[in-house]
Amino acid sequence: MHSVVSLVLLLLKLWSLCIIAVAVMSWLLAFGVINAHSQAVRTIHEVLFRLTDPLLRLIRRVVPSVAGMDFSPVIALIALWFLSQLIREYAFALL
């Protein structure tokens, strides 16, 4: 049971890192820091987008952007952090 809980926590942490990476990559693409026409950049962005978009799209339905700012990655990171804390608190208390 302990290893399953640790695996779930690791997956939540990796998902959080993917959300951070897709947010930073979107800024870099928007400001022209990285080449949007590069096949490697497009592939990395597509993978990150497919991993994070289901959660971010769900949040965007509930919380609209304010003055062009998308707060869905911040809300997703807070929600994933809260979920991991709940898992730590209740799952490890049972073990």
CNS distance restraints for C-alpha pairs under 8 A (distance, minus, plus):
assign (resid   1 and name CA) (resid   5 and name CA) 6.36 0.50 0.50
assign (resid   1 and name CA) (resid  95 and name CA) 7.86 0.50 0.50
assign (resid   2 and name CA) (resid   6 and name CA) 6.21 0.50 0.50
assign (resid   2 and name CA) (resid  92 and name CA) 7.52 0.50 0.50
assign (resid   2 and name CA) (resid  95 and name CA) 7.23 0.50 0.50
assign (resid   3 and name CA) (resid   7 and name CA) 6.06 0.50 0.50
assign (resid   4 and name CA) (resid   8 and name CA) 6.26 0.50 0.50
assign (resid   5 and name CA) (resid   9 and name CA) 6.22 0.50 0.50
assign (resid   5 and name CA) (resid  87 and name CA) 7.53 0.50 0.50
assign (resid   5 and name CA) (resid  91 and name CA) 7.08 0.50 0.50
assign (resid   6 and name CA) (resid  10 and name CA) 6.12 0.50 0.50
assign (resid   7 and name CA) (resid  11 and name CA) 6.20 0.50 0.50
assign (resid   8 and name CA) (resid  12 and name CA) 6.23 0.50 0.50
assign (resid   9 and name CA) (resid  13 and name CA) 6.23 0.50 0.50
assign (resid   9 and name CA) (resid  84 and name CA) 6.05 0.50 0.50
assign (resid   9 and name CA) (resid  87 and name CA) 7.75 0.50 0.50
assign (resid  10 and name CA) (resid  14 and name CA) 6.19 0.50 0.50
assign (resid  11 and name CA) (resid  15 and name CA) 6.08 0.50 0.50
assign (resid  12 and name CA) (resid  16 and name CA) 6.20 0.50 0.50
assign (resid  12 and name CA) (resid  80 and name CA) 6.53 0.50 0.50
assign (resid  12 and name CA) (resid  84 and name CA) 6.98 0.50 0.50
assign (resid  13 and name CA) (resid  17 and name CA) 6.30 0.50 0.50
assign (resid  14 and name CA) (resid  18 and name CA) 6.23 0.50 0.50
assign (resid  15 and name CA) (resid  19 and name CA) 6.32 0.50 0.50
assign (resid  15 and name CA) (resid  51 and name CA) 7.67 0.50 0.50
assign (resid  15 and name CA) (resid  52 and name CA) 7.37 0.50 0.50
assign (resid  16 and name CA) (resid  20 and name CA) 6.35 0.50 0.50
assign (resid  16 and name CA) (resid  77 and name CA) 5.97 0.50 0.50
assign (resid  16 and name CA) (resid  80 and name CA) 6.98 0.50 0.50
assign (resid  17 and name CA) (resid  21 and name CA) 6.08 0.50 0.50
assign (resid  18 and name CA) (resid  22 and name CA) 6.08 0.50 0.50
assign (resid  18 and name CA) (resid  48 and name CA) 6.13 0.50 0.50
assign (resid  18 and name CA) (resid  51 and name CA) 7.39 0.50 0.50
assign (resid  18 and name CA) (resid  52 and name CA) 6.86 0.50 0.50
assign (resid  19 and name CA) (resid  23 and name CA) 6.22 0.50 0.50
assign (resid  19 and name CA) (resid  48 and name CA) 7.64 0.50 0.50
assign (resid  19 and name CA) (resid  52 and name CA) 5.98 0.50 0.50
assign (resid  19 and name CA) (resid  73 and name CA) 6.31 0.50 0.50
assign (resid  19 and name CA) (resid  76 and name CA) 7.99 0.50 0.50
assign (resid  19 and name CA) (resid  77 and name CA) 7.49 0.50 0.50
assign (resid  20 and name CA) (resid  24 and name CA) 6.20 0.50 0.50
assign (resid  20 and name CA) (resid  73 and name CA) 7.40 0.50 0.50
assign (resid  21 and name CA) (resid  25 and name CA) 5.93 0.50 0.50
assign (resid  21 and name CA) (resid  48 and name CA) 7.50 0.50 0.50
assign (resid  22 and name CA) (resid  26 and name CA) 6.02 0.50 0.50
assign (resid  22 and name CA) (resid  45 and name CA) 6.84 0.50 0.50
assign (resid  22 and name CA) (resid  48 and name CA) 5.84 0.50 0.50
assign (resid  22 and name CA) (resid  49 and name CA) 6.64 0.50 0.50
assign (resid  22 and name CA) (resid  52 and name CA) 7.80 0.50 0.50
assign (resid  23 and name CA) (resid  27 and name CA) 6.47 0.50 0.50
assign (resid  23 and name CA) (resid  73 and name CA) 7.10 0.50 0.50
assign (resid  24 and name CA) (resid  28 and name CA) 6.24 0.50 0.50
assign (resid  25 and name CA) (resid  29 and name CA) 6.05 0.50 0.50
assign (resid  25 and name CA) (resid  45 and name CA) 7.25 0.50 0.50
assign (resid  26 and name CA) (resid  30 and name CA) 6.01 0.50 0.50
assign (resid  27 and name CA) (resid  31 and name CA) 6.19 0.50 0.50
assign (resid  28 and name CA) (resid  32 and name CA) 6.04 0.50 0.50
assign (resid  28 and name CA) (resid  33 and name CA) 5.06 0.50 0.50
assign (resid  28 and name CA) (resid  34 and name CA) 5.90 0.50 0.50
assign (resid  29 and name CA) (resid  33 and name CA) 6.20 0.50 0.50
assign (resid  29 and name CA) (resid  34 and name CA) 5.73 0.50 0.50
assign (resid  29 and name CA) (resid  35 and name CA) 7.08 0.50 0.50
assign (resid  29 and name CA) (resid  36 and name CA) 6.21 0.50 0.50
assign (resid  32 and name CA) (resid  36 and name CA) 7.65 0.50 0.50
assign (resid  34 and name CA) (resid  41 and name CA) 7.82 0.50 0.50
assign (resid  35 and name CA) (resid  41 and name CA) 7.16 0.50 0.50
assign (resid  36 and name CA) (resid  41 and name CA) 6.45 0.50 0.50
assign (resid  36 and name CA) (resid  42 and name CA) 6.60 0.50 0.50
assign (resid  37 and name CA) (resid  41 and name CA) 7.51 0.50 0.50
assign (resid  37 and name CA) (resid  42 and name CA) 7.10 0.50 0.50
assign (resid  38 and name CA) (resid  42 and name CA) 6.23 0.50 0.50
assign (resid  39 and name CA) (resid  43 and name CA) 6.08 0.50 0.50
assign (resid  40 and name CA) (resid  44 and name CA) 6.18 0.50 0.50
assign (resid  41 and name CA) (resid  45 and name CA) 6.02 0.50 0.50
assign (resid  42 and name CA) (resid  46 and name CA) 5.98 0.50 0.50
assign (resid  43 and name CA) (resid  47 and name CA) 6.22 0.50 0.50
assign (resid  44 and name CA) (resid  48 and name CA) 6.18 0.50 0.50
assign (resid  45 and name CA) (resid  49 and name CA) 5.89 0.50 0.50
assign (resid  46 and name CA) (resid  50 and name CA) 6.11 0.50 0.50
assign (resid  47 and name CA) (resid  51 and name CA) 6.28 0.50 0.50
assign (resid  48 and name CA) (resid  52 and name CA) 6.18 0.50 0.50
assign (resid  49 and name CA) (resid  53 and name CA) 5.44 0.50 0.50
assign (resid  50 and name CA) (resid  54 and name CA) 7.46 0.50 0.50
assign (resid  52 and name CA) (resid  56 and name CA) 6.25 0.50 0.50
assign (resid  53 and name CA) (resid  57 and name CA) 5.58 0.50 0.50
assign (resid  54 and name CA) (resid  58 and name CA) 6.31 0.50 0.50
assign (resid  55 and name CA) (resid  59 and name CA) 6.42 0.50 0.50
assign (resid  55 and name CA) (resid  76 and name CA) 7.22 0.50 0.50
assign (resid  56 and name CA) (resid  60 and name CA) 6.08 0.50 0.50
assign (resid  56 and name CA) (resid  72 and name CA) 5.68 0.50 0.50
assign (resid  56 and name CA) (resid  73 and name CA) 6.55 0.50 0.50
assign (resid  56 and name CA) (resid  76 and name CA) 6.81 0.50 0.50
assign (resid  57 and name CA) (resid  61 and name CA) 6.36 0.50 0.50
assign (resid  58 and name CA) (resid  62 and name CA) 6.97 0.50 0.50
assign (resid  59 and name CA) (resid  63 and name CA) 5.96 0.50 0.50
assign (resid  59 and name CA) (resid  72 and name CA) 5.74 0.50 0.50
assign (resid  59 and name CA) (resid  75 and name CA) 7.63 0.50 0.50
assign (resid  59 and name CA) (resid  76 and name CA) 7.40 0.50 0.50
assign (resid  60 and name CA) (resid  64 and name CA) 5.57 0.50 0.50
assign (resid  60 and name CA) (resid  65 and name CA) 7.45 0.50 0.50
assign (resid  60 and name CA) (resid  72 and name CA) 6.00 0.50 0.50
assign (resid  63 and name CA) (resid  71 and name CA) 7.84 0.50 0.50
assign (resid  63 and name CA) (resid  72 and name CA) 7.30 0.50 0.50
assign (resid  64 and name CA) (resid  70 and name CA) 7.49 0.50 0.50
assign (resid  65 and name CA) (resid  69 and name CA) 5.30 0.50 0.50
assign (resid  65 and name CA) (resid  70 and name CA) 4.72 0.50 0.50
assign (resid  65 and name CA) (resid  71 and name CA) 6.55 0.50 0.50
assign (resid  66 and name CA) (resid  70 and name CA) 6.83 0.50 0.50
assign (resid  66 and name CA) (resid  71 and name CA) 7.96 0.50 0.50
assign (resid  71 and name CA) (resid  75 and name CA) 6.32 0.50 0.50
assign (resid  72 and name CA) (resid  76 and name CA) 5.94 0.50 0.50
assign (resid  73 and name CA) (resid  77 and name CA) 6.10 0.50 0.50
assign (resid  74 and name CA) (resid  78 and name CA) 6.25 0.50 0.50
assign (resid  75 and name CA) (resid  79 and name CA) 6.09 0.50 0.50
assign (resid  76 and name CA) (resid  80 and name CA) 6.06 0.50 0.50
assign (resid  77 and name CA) (resid  81 and name CA) 6.04 0.50 0.50
assign (resid  78 and name CA) (resid  82 and name CA) 6.08 0.50 0.50
assign (resid  79 and name CA) (resid  83 and name CA) 6.09 0.50 0.50
assign (resid  80 and name CA) (resid  84 and name CA) 6.12 0.50 0.50
assign (resid  81 and name CA) (resid  85 and name CA) 6.20 0.50 0.50
assign (resid  82 and name CA) (resid  86 and name CA) 6.23 0.50 0.50
assign (resid  83 and name CA) (resid  87 and name CA) 6.22 0.50 0.50
assign (resid  84 and name CA) (resid  88 and name CA) 6.13 0.50 0.50
assign (resid  85 and name CA) (resid  89 and name CA) 6.04 0.50 0.50
assign (resid  86 and name CA) (resid  90 and name CA) 6.05 0.50 0.50
assign (resid  86 and name CA) (resid  91 and name CA) 7.98 0.50 0.50
assign (resid  87 and name CA) (resid  91 and name CA) 5.36 0.50 0.50
assign (resid  87 and name CA) (resid  92 and name CA) 7.53 0.50 0.50
assign (resid  88 and name CA) (resid  92 and name CA) 5.54 0.50 0.50
assign (resid  88 and name CA) (resid  93 and name CA) 7.75 0.50 0.50
assign (resid  89 and name CA) (resid  93 and name CA) 6.02 0.50 0.50
assign (resid  90 and name CA) (resid  94 and name CA) 6.44 0.50 0.50
assign (resid  91 and name CA) (resid  95 and name CA) 6.68 0.50 0.50
